[in-house]
């Protein structure tokens, strides 16, 4: 835009081939002596008006360029922000994901289940006998419940899950636990 304006300005006010220079050469220099004064005065008015119009146009172009630049720099707060992901996944989480992927590749799936279970779902549904060592207080965390409406607590009604198994209710009490491991909240179990 600036180059086009310079070409326009040189077309009208250029020293060698501008319109004003051609008017000077063709009209002012060739005018009769008695008319040179009046032609010169009118020519100067024309030249002043032309320079004022060109300067006004230059100011308008620069203002438009500044507005365009400020519009480009303006931040539109209504646009959604750019998500910048910082950091990376923790090394333990990466290893956990790799182990999970290995289990997926050999036919296991990840299932979510409750961390607090009843003794039936944790032991009997898996055919673990009543006097098996895994039911000892050292290996199983039993939870003491608040007293029921009868006034005394029922110890051993709930416990923290110690074994992983597929949902025993969906298999009519026959849980599939072959090859599965407990992995915090998400568990890997056979498909």
N, C-alpha and C positions, 0 to 999 in steps of 0.2 A: 504494500500500500504506500509505503514511504517512497519507493522508487517511482511509482506511478505519479505521485504528487510532484516529485522533482522534475519529471519529464514534462508535466503540465506547466509548472512554473517556468522552466527553460523555454517552452514553446511560446509563452507570452512575454517573458522578461529577459530572455537570453540575449547576451551582448552581440553575438554574431548573426544568429538566424531567428531571433525572437520577433514576434509581431510588433512590439513597441519599437524595436530597432528598425524594422522595415518601414513603419509609419514615419519615423524620424528621417530616414533616408529618402523616402518617396514623397513626403508631403511637406515636412518642415524645412528641409534644406532646399527644396525646389520652389518653395512659396515665394511670391514677389515680396520685395523688401517692405512695402507698406502694409502687407498682411501678416508678415512674420510674427509681429508682436501679438496679435489677436489669435493666430493659429497656435503660437507657442503657449499662450495662456490656456487655451482650450485643451491643448495636448497635455499640459501639466496637470490640469484637472482630471482628464481621462486617466493619465498614468497614476495619479494619487488614488483615484477611486479603484482602479484595477489592482494596485498594490494592497489597498485596504481589503478588497474582496479576497484576494489570494491569501493574505495573512489570516483573515477570518476563517477561511476554509482550512488552513493549516492548523489553527487552534482547534477547530471542530474535529479534524482527523486525529490529532493528538489526544483530545478528550475521549474520543471513541476508543482509541487504543488503550488508554488508561482504564476505562470502564470494562473493556474486554479482559484486561489483565486482572483487574480486581475481581471480576466475576469468576475468572478461572481459579483465583486464590481463595475465594469464598468457600467456606465449609458448609455443606448442607446437613444440618443436624437431624433432619428427618430420615436420612438414609441409614440403613443398618451399618453397624460398625464392622471393621475388618477383624476377623478372628485370628489372633496371633498365637499360635501354639508354642508354648514355652516349655523347655525341658524335654524329658523323655520318660518312658515308662521305667519303673523301678526294676532293677535287675532280678529280684525275686519274682516279681510279676511276670517278667519275660520268660523266666525258666518255667514258672507255673503254666504259662500259655503254651510253651513247647511241649510240656508233659501232657497237657490236655489234648493238644493236636495229635500226639502219638496215640493216645487212647482213642480219639476219634477215628484215626486211620485203621485201627484194628477192630472197629465195630462197637465201641462204647459210646455212651452219650452222657451229657451233663444234666443232672436233675437237681432241683432245689427241694429242700425238705426242712422240716422243723429241727431245731437244735435240742428241744426239750421233748422227750418221748415218754411213753408209758413202758413199764417193764415188759408187757406183752409184745409191743411192737419192736422193742429193742432186743429181746432175748427169745421168747417163746415162738414168735413168728419165724425166727431163724433156727429153730430146733436146738437152742442152747439149753441144756438141762438146768434145773434149779440150783444144783450144788456145783456148778462149773466155776473154776477160779476167776473167770472174767466178771462174775457177779459180786466179787468181794468189794468191800468198801474202799480198798486201796486202788482198785482199777476202775470203779464206777462212781461217779459223783451223783449221789441221791440228793434230792431237794426236799427240804422240810416245808410243807405247806402250812399256811395259817390254819388255825383250828376251824373245823367245819361247824355246822349248826349244832352238832352233838356236843361240842365243847372240847374234844381232844383231836390232836393232829394225827393224820394218817401218814406215818413215815413210809417212804419208798414208793409212793404213788407216781411220782415223776422223777426223771433222771436226765442228765445230759447225755445225748446220744453218743454211744461208744463205737457202734458198728455202722457201716454203710450198707444199705440195701435198697432195692427198688421198693416202691410204695407197696407195702404188704396188703393194704386194703384192696388195691386194684388187682391183686393176684390171688384173691380168696385165701389169704393167710400164707401163701407159698411165696416167700421172698426169694429173689435171685440175688445172691451175694457173691457169686463166683468171680474171683479176680478183681473185685472192686476195692477201692481204698477211700478212706474218709479224707476229704479235702476241704476243710473249714465249712463254709456255708454251702458251696456248690459241690456236689458229689458226682463222681463218675460211676456209672452203673451200666451193666450190659444192656444192649438194645433188645 
